[in-house]
Amino acid sequence: MPNLLLITPMSDRIEDHRILKGLLAGMVAGVAGAWFMNQFQSGLTRVQAAWEKSAHEQEQQNPQQNMDQDAEDATMKAADRVVSIVTHRHLTKEQKKKAGPIVHYAYGALIGGVYGALAEVAPTVTTYAGTAYGAAAWLAGDEIAVPKLGLSEPPSKYPPKVHIQALAAHLAYGLGTDLVRRGVRAAL
């Protein structure tokens, strides 16, 4: 009896390679998109600080800023959770600060890979140059999964401004990811 894998139509194998190339391009692009997202957030923070700058506001903001710097974000909590599951130990505050960005970029690569693979089989996912995908990532991740996993407070605990800023940052992620994915995919 012939091996059925050997008689797989050539078009199926080409399709598999196309999806694999899309996955790879998406993963590379997802790391770049996470970097774009960080740059956007840093720029937004600088603009807000300049906008709100006054002696009175500065006095009120400094204690809060110090508290925010000590607070753990979702990526730090996720890193600690993974390490504690694997090693039964928790990360120190310094280790969490180092591991948080690793989680951020790894997650960016993961969802970027999904985006790249989907772009090969359902090109409509690239609608609006990746910003629709970025919005979906924000909704599914920040608004639903992260709170459900206990990595953040429920969305209702944050003011609308926080949600809008997070959405904008994810739109930057989607756009950056799509732009880089197109370039990497063309090179493959």
C-alpha positions as CSV (number, residue, x, y, z in Angstrom):
1,M,0.0,0.0,0.0
2,P,1.5,3.4,-1.0
3,N,2.4,5.9,1.7
4,L,-0.3,8.5,1.7
5,L,2.1,11.2,2.8
6,L,4.1,10.7,-0.3
7,I,1.1,11.2,-2.6
8,T,0.1,14.5,-1.0
9,P,-0.7,17.0,-3.7
10,M,2.1,19.5,-4.4
11,S,-0.3,22.3,-3.8
12,D,-0.9,21.2,-0.2
13,R,2.9,21.2,0.5
14,I,3.2,24.6,-1.1
15,E,0.4,25.8,1.1
16,D,2.1,24.4,4.2
17,H,5.3,26.3,3.3
18,R,3.4,29.5,2.7
19,I,1.8,29.3,6.1
20,L,5.1,28.5,7.7
21,K,6.7,31.5,6.0
22,G,3.8,33.6,7.2
23,L,4.2,32.3,10.7
24,L,8.0,33.1,10.7
25,A,7.5,36.6,9.2
26,G,4.7,37.3,11.7
27,M,6.9,36.2,14.7
28,V,9.7,38.5,13.6
29,A,7.2,41.3,12.9
30,G,5.5,40.7,16.3
31,V,8.7,41.4,18.1
32,A,9.1,44.6,16.1
33,G,5.4,45.5,16.7
34,A,6.0,45.1,20.5
35,W,8.9,47.5,20.2
36,F,6.7,49.9,18.2
37,M,4.1,49.6,21.0
38,N,6.8,50.4,23.7
39,Q,8.0,53.4,21.7
40,F,4.4,54.7,21.3
41,Q,3.7,54.3,25.0
42,S,7.0,56.1,25.9
43,G,6.1,58.9,23.6
44,L,2.6,59.2,25.0
45,T,4.0,59.3,28.5
46,R,6.3,62.1,27.6
47,V,3.6,64.1,25.9
48,Q,1.3,63.6,28.9
49,A,4.0,64.8,31.3
50,A,4.6,67.9,29.2
51,W,0.9,68.6,28.9
52,E,0.2,68.3,32.6
53,K,3.3,70.0,33.8
54,S,2.7,72.6,36.5
55,A,4.0,73.0,40.0
56,H,0.8,71.9,41.7
57,E,0.2,68.9,39.5
58,Q,3.9,67.8,39.7
59,E,3.7,67.7,43.5
60,Q,0.5,65.5,43.3
61,Q,1.9,63.2,40.6
62,N,5.3,62.4,42.1
63,P,4.0,60.1,44.9
64,Q,1.7,58.3,42.4
65,Q,4.6,57.9,39.9
66,N,6.7,56.3,42.6
67,M,3.9,53.9,43.5
68,D,3.5,53.1,39.8
69,Q,7.2,52.4,39.4
70,D,7.0,49.9,42.2
71,A,3.8,48.3,40.9
72,E,4.0,45.1,38.9
73,D,2.5,45.1,35.5
74,A,0.8,42.1,33.8
75,T,4.0,40.9,32.1
76,M,5.9,40.8,35.4
77,K,3.1,38.9,37.0
78,A,2.9,36.5,34.1
79,A,6.7,35.9,34.2
80,D,6.5,35.2,38.0
81,R,3.5,32.8,37.5
82,V,5.3,30.8,34.8
83,V,8.5,30.6,36.8
84,S,6.6,29.6,40.0
85,I,4.8,26.8,38.1
86,V,8.0,25.4,36.7
87,T,10.4,25.9,39.6
88,H,8.0,26.3,42.6
89,R,9.8,29.6,43.4
90,H,8.9,33.2,42.9
91,L,11.0,35.8,41.2
92,T,12.5,38.7,43.1
93,K,11.4,42.3,42.2
94,E,14.6,42.7,40.2
95,Q,14.1,39.5,38.3
96,K,10.5,40.4,37.6
97,K,11.7,43.8,36.1
98,K,14.0,41.8,33.8
99,A,11.5,39.1,32.9
100,G,8.6,41.4,32.2
101,P,10.0,42.6,28.9
102,I,10.8,39.1,27.9
103,V,7.2,38.1,28.3
104,H,6.1,41.2,26.4
105,Y,8.3,40.4,23.4
106,A,7.5,36.7,23.5
107,Y,3.8,37.4,23.6
108,G,4.3,39.9,20.7
109,A,6.1,37.2,18.7
110,L,3.4,34.7,19.5
111,I,0.4,36.8,18.4
112,G,2.5,38.2,15.5
113,G,3.1,34.6,14.4
114,V,-0.6,33.9,14.5
115,Y,-1.2,37.1,12.5
116,G,1.4,36.1,9.9
117,A,-0.1,32.6,9.4
118,L,-3.6,34.0,9.3
119,A,-2.5,36.6,6.7
120,E,-1.5,33.7,4.4
121,V,-4.9,31.9,4.5
122,A,-7.3,34.8,5.3
123,P,-5.8,38.0,4.0
124,T,-8.8,40.0,5.4
125,V,-7.0,39.8,8.7
126,T,-4.7,42.5,7.4
127,T,-7.5,44.9,7.0
128,Y,-6.5,48.4,7.9
129,A,-2.8,47.6,7.8
130,G,-2.9,45.4,11.0
131,T,-4.8,47.9,13.2
132,A,-7.9,45.8,13.2
133,Y,-5.8,42.9,14.5
134,G,-4.2,45.2,17.0
135,A,-7.6,46.2,18.3
136,A,-8.7,42.6,18.5
137,A,-5.5,41.8,20.4
138,W,-6.3,44.6,22.9
139,L,-9.8,43.4,23.4
140,A,-9.0,39.7,23.7
141,G,-5.8,40.3,25.7
142,D,-6.0,43.4,27.8
143,E,-9.7,43.6,28.3
144,I,-10.6,39.9,28.7
145,A,-7.7,37.4,29.2
146,V,-5.4,39.5,31.4
147,P,-8.1,40.3,34.0
148,K,-9.5,36.8,33.8
149,L,-6.0,35.3,34.5
150,G,-5.7,37.6,37.5
151,L,-2.9,39.6,36.0
152,S,-4.7,42.9,36.3
153,E,-7.8,44.4,37.9
154,P,-11.1,44.0,36.1
155,P,-11.5,46.6,33.3
156,S,-14.1,48.5,35.3
157,K,-11.5,49.4,37.8
158,Y,-9.6,51.6,35.3
159,P,-10.7,55.0,33.9
160,P,-11.6,55.3,30.2
161,K,-8.3,57.1,29.6
162,V,-6.4,54.0,30.5
163,H,-8.4,51.8,28.0
164,I,-8.0,54.4,25.3
165,Q,-4.3,54.6,25.7
166,A,-4.0,50.8,25.8
167,L,-6.1,50.5,22.6
168,A,-3.9,53.2,20.9
169,A,-0.8,51.3,21.9
170,H,-2.2,48.1,20.4
171,L,-3.1,49.9,17.2
172,A,0.6,50.9,17.0
173,Y,1.5,47.2,17.6
174,G,-0.8,46.1,14.8
175,L,0.4,48.7,12.3
176,G,4.1,48.0,13.2
177,T,3.6,44.3,13.0
178,D,1.9,44.5,9.6
179,L,4.5,46.8,8.1
180,V,7.4,44.6,9.2
181,R,5.5,41.4,8.3
182,R,5.0,42.5,4.7
183,G,8.7,43.3,4.3
184,V,9.9,40.0,5.9
185,R,7.4,38.0,4.0
186,A,8.5,39.5,0.7
187,A,12.1,38.6,1.6
188,L,11.1,35.0,2.2
